[in-house]
Amino acid sequence: MIILELKGIDDEDERSLYSALMSSFNPLGGLIGALVGTYVLKCCNSLRRSFFLMDLLGIIGTICILVKIDIINIVIGRFI
């Protein structure tokens, strides 16, 4: 079981809700990324450039999570 150490969350129901949100936004971001992947490839005109762009988005998502450990930042970072 994952124990969330987020400020102001003492209720077990809230913890399970936030845990479910954090777990579900990663596949949701992957689904949207898969759907727009061909358009990104066409815009970049190169497979290598599209990889760099996607890596940059991954770095931005990680920075979002690390800046402030809050439920909103974790959900946004996992989505990106």
Secondary structure, 3 states (H helix, E strand, C coil): CCCCCCCCCCCHHHHHHHHHHHHHHHHHHHHHHHHHHHHHHHHHCCHHHHHHHHHHHHHHHHHHHHHCCCHHHHHHHHHC
